[in-house]
Amino acid sequence: MGCSTYSSDVHAARAATRAATGTPAMKHDHDVRTGKAAAAVHPLLDIKGKDRESRDSDAHPRSKSIVVMFDHTGSMGDIPALLQAELPKLMSLLVGKNYCEHPQVLFGCVGDAYDGSVAPLQVGQFESGNEMDDAFAAMLLERLGGGTNQESYELAMYYFARHAKMDCLEKRGEKGYMFIIGDEAAYPVAKRDKIESIIGDTVQADVKIKDIVAAARAKFEIFFLIPSGTSNYDDDSIRDFWVDLLGSERVIKLADPTAVCETIATTVGLMEGAIDAGDISRDLADVGASATVVAAVTSGLGDLA
């Protein structure tokens, strides 16, 4: 995976083809809702017993792994569709502005393993080209949630801590990046039975969230994004939960939910030392970001910048 190159023209052509044929960007979700497919994890996103690999190639000799996982429960509104539509801006900043020369981006989504969800963890592949769009086409957005202000983010972090195989880390000792987009807390432990049934690992006991985060942080720089318009954007207890786990500069509140892709790219650029705070507004304007998006990114990244 990750041998091709991203093109905004190809993204636009794919969108035009979908519009002409009446094919939704999130086709599997649409097919499930219209009775054309069974409610289940699509095979492309099923990770039970599988790893996800981010490897160097001739086209990308210094790959950098970037994980983007978002909450697909009902509280998250239109965030998944916004992410898919704004992919060109993400890649224009990462590659076009030299924030990250050879990004390999993986998209996936996480729900609540305790609310009857049939697809609480869906994980795509690490991709450098337009194939990353395929993850969105295969997603099932269940829009559920258990009403406890908790989702199964801990299972996602557990999975990547143990099943992400990355040349940036293994060959060069460089961590990847993980962005979790949500508006709730994680559960305090990853339950043994859920790890086994969803991920396929045999473990001896439940795994505590702080142990999971420690293992994931050994491989990734982790950030938690809370976009406005989500149910718990103004709930300080949610932010406090993630600050306790990750630190204040790693918890980003976004006043404009359409700024998610720009925030991810800018965060990587800052962490890679490719830009400084004074470059942010200029670069965002260059890729067509609105004034409200620029304000949301610069404000949200205040501590990090």
Buried (B, 14 or more C-beta within 10 A) or exposed (E): BBBBBBBBEBBEEBBEEBEEEEEBBBBBBBBBBEEEBEBEBBEBBBBEEEEBBBBBBEEBEEBBBBBBBBBBBEBBBEBBBBBBBBBBBBBBBBBBBEBBBBBBBBBBBBBBBBBEBEBBBBBBBBBBBBBBBBBBBBBBBBBBBBEEBBBBBBBBBBBBBBBBBBBBBEEEEBBBBBBBBBBBBBBEBBBBEBBEEBBBBEBEEBBEBEBBBEBBBEBBBBBBBBBBBBBBBEBEEBBEBBBEBBEEBBBBBBBBBBBBBBBBBBBBBBBBEBBEEEBBBEBBEEBEBBEEBBBBBBBBBEEBB
